[in-house]
Amino acid sequence: MFVILTTKPEEFHTVMGEGVTSVESYDYIFYGRKRANFTIAELNGVDRITIIEDAPPHITNKVPSKLFESFETLEEAREELNTLTHYGSMDIELRLV
């Protein structure tokens, strides 16, 4: 099962813990500025995904993995990421990192 995980610089980051394998990662560039990083990850027996706020007091959230939209294939996850991050003729780029 694949999911799309998000990290927003200076706001929060998603932890790639045990059972969470990063497959591909993309920087989301909006009008020339990096606004987020999206990682397509494969989950293997993971009940919760850890998200940590970057600002003090660095609150940690353990979100049930069932709350994340999941995809059977890597290609389905890529298609969804493309759909989520593009709108009309806006200056948006997904840059593979």
Backbone torsions as a table, in degrees:
resi	resn	phi	psi	omega
1	MET	NA	136.5	-179.8
2	PHE	-112.8	146.6	175.9
3	VAL	-135.8	162.9	175.2
4	ILE	-108.4	120.6	-179.2
5	LEU	-109.2	147.0	-175.0
6	THR	-120.4	141.6	168.7
7	THR	-127.7	129.8	176.5
8	LYS	-114.3	116.3	-177.9
9	PRO	-51.8	134.3	178.0
10	GLU	67.0	9.4	176.1
11	GLU	-120.1	-60.7	-179.9
12	PHE	-159.5	161.3	175.4
13	HIS	-138.6	150.2	179.1
14	THR	-98.0	134.4	-177.2
15	VAL	-91.4	129.9	175.3
16	MET	-88.6	82.7	-177.7
17	GLY	-85.5	-169.7	-179.9
18	GLU	-59.5	131.7	179.9
19	GLY	86.7	-2.0	177.0
20	VAL	-114.3	112.8	-177.1
21	THR	-112.6	119.4	176.8
22	SER	-69.1	128.7	179.4
23	VAL	-104.2	-48.6	177.7
24	GLU	-145.8	148.9	179.2
25	SER	-134.4	138.7	-177.4
26	TYR	-130.9	137.0	168.5
27	ASP	-85.7	135.8	178.3
28	TYR	-97.4	110.9	-177.0
29	ILE	-105.0	117.8	-177.8
30	PHE	-116.1	111.1	-177.2
31	TYR	50.0	48.4	173.7
32	GLY	84.7	-5.4	-179.1
33	ARG	-115.0	136.2	175.0
34	LYS	-71.7	120.6	-178.2
35	ARG	-108.1	-23.1	-177.9
36	ALA	-165.0	169.3	171.5
37	ASN	-127.4	130.9	177.4
38	PHE	-112.6	131.9	178.0
39	THR	-120.3	126.3	170.5
40	ILE	-86.6	121.5	-175.7
41	ALA	-125.4	150.7	174.6
42	GLU	-101.1	132.4	179.6
43	LEU	-103.4	133.2	178.3
44	ASN	-128.9	96.5	177.2
45	GLY	69.5	27.7	-177.9
46	VAL	-96.3	126.6	177.8
47	ASP	-88.5	-32.5	-175.9
48	ARG	-139.6	149.8	177.6
49	ILE	-116.2	133.5	-175.4
50	THR	-93.4	128.5	176.0
51	ILE	-123.5	128.4	-176.1
52	ILE	-120.4	129.7	175.9
53	GLU	-70.9	141.4	-178.0
54	ASP	-79.1	-27.9	-178.3
55	ALA	-87.7	147.4	175.8
56	PRO	-56.0	142.6	9.5
57	PRO	-89.1	23.5	176.1
58	HIS	56.5	55.5	-179.2
59	ILE	-61.8	134.5	179.5
60	THR	-107.2	129.0	176.5
61	ASN	-116.4	131.7	175.5
62	LYS	-109.2	100.0	-172.8
63	VAL	-92.3	130.1	177.5
64	PRO	-57.7	131.9	-177.3
65	SER	-63.2	-23.4	179.7
66	LYS	-67.5	-15.2	178.1
67	LEU	-81.2	-13.9	178.2
68	PHE	-87.5	137.5	174.2
69	GLU	-63.5	134.7	-178.1
70	SER	-116.8	157.4	-176.5
71	PHE	-132.4	141.3	-179.5
72	GLU	-72.1	-33.2	-176.4
73	THR	-127.1	159.5	176.0
74	LEU	-62.0	-40.1	-179.2
75	GLU	-62.2	-40.1	177.2
76	GLU	-62.3	-40.7	178.6
77	ALA	-65.2	-41.6	178.0
78	ARG	-61.6	-44.4	-179.8
79	GLU	-61.7	-42.8	179.5
80	GLU	-65.4	-42.0	178.1
81	LEU	-60.5	-42.8	178.3
82	ASN	-62.6	-42.2	178.5
83	THR	-64.0	-42.2	-177.8
84	LEU	-68.5	-26.3	-170.0
85	THR	-109.7	5.2	178.6
86	HIS	-127.3	139.2	179.7
87	TYR	-148.7	118.7	176.9
88	GLY	53.0	-133.7	-176.4
89	SER	-104.9	22.3	179.9
90	MET	-65.2	150.6	-179.6
91	ASP	-80.4	87.5	-176.7
92	ILE	-129.0	138.4	178.3
93	GLU	-136.9	137.1	168.5
94	LEU	-103.2	116.2	-175.8
95	ARG	-109.9	116.6	178.9
96	LEU	-63.3	130.0	179.1
97	VAL	-118.0	NA	NA
